[in-house]
Amino acid sequence: MSHAAVPASTSIPAPVRIPLREIVPWAVLIGALAMITMFFISTEDGATALLSAGGYVHEFLHDGRHLMAFPCH
């Protein structure tokens, strides 16, 4: 019995090449969004903050602030 589990003529497919010019704009966008998110999480102080209406943004980000060890009260 000489049954092979894998055919003798197996070829490994070539990896798909993604040009760097296609990755850079997405990397910049994701980096900018991450920095904006970190800004709001780290500097939002609740009712005294510019963008919060009665502390809404503070309450929305409250658990995330504690998870990343930012003090908030």
N, C-alpha and C positions, 0 to 999 in steps of 0.2 A: 504494500500500500504506500504509494508515494503521492499522496494528495497534499498539495501545499495549501496552507490557510491563506496565504497572500500570493496573488499572482506574481510571476517573475518579472513582469514589465511594469512595476509600480513606479510612478513618477511623482515627485513632490511638487505641488503647484508653487509657482513663483509668488512671493508676497506682493501685495498691491502697494505700489509706491504712491504716496500722497505728497505732492509738491509743498515745500515750505511756504510758498506764497499763499496757499489755501489755508494753512493752519494759523499763520500769524494774525490775521484780522480777528479770528474767533478767540484766540488766546488773549488778545488785547481787550476785547469786549468782556470776556469772562473775568479777566483781572480787574477791569474797571468796576464791574458789578460787585465783585468781591470787596473791593476797597470801599465802595459806597455803603455796602451792607455793614462792614466793620465800623465805618464812621458812625452810622446810626446806632449800632449796638453799643459802641463804646462811649459816645458822648451824649446820648439822650438822657435827660435828667427828670423826666416826668412832667409835672404841671408847669414848670418854669421853662420848658424847652420851646423853641420857636415852632416846631411842626406838630406839637401835640395839642389836641383839643381835649382838655381835661385829663391829660395823662394817657390818652389812648395809645400812642406810640410806645410809651413806657410800659404799659401793661402788655402790649403785644410782644415786646422784646424782653420782658422781665425774666423769664426762665432761661432764655439764651444768654442773658448777661451773667446770671449766676453760674451757668454751665461753663462759661469761659472765664470765670473768676473776676468779672468786673463788679466792683461794689456799686450798689445803687440806693442803699438806704442805711 
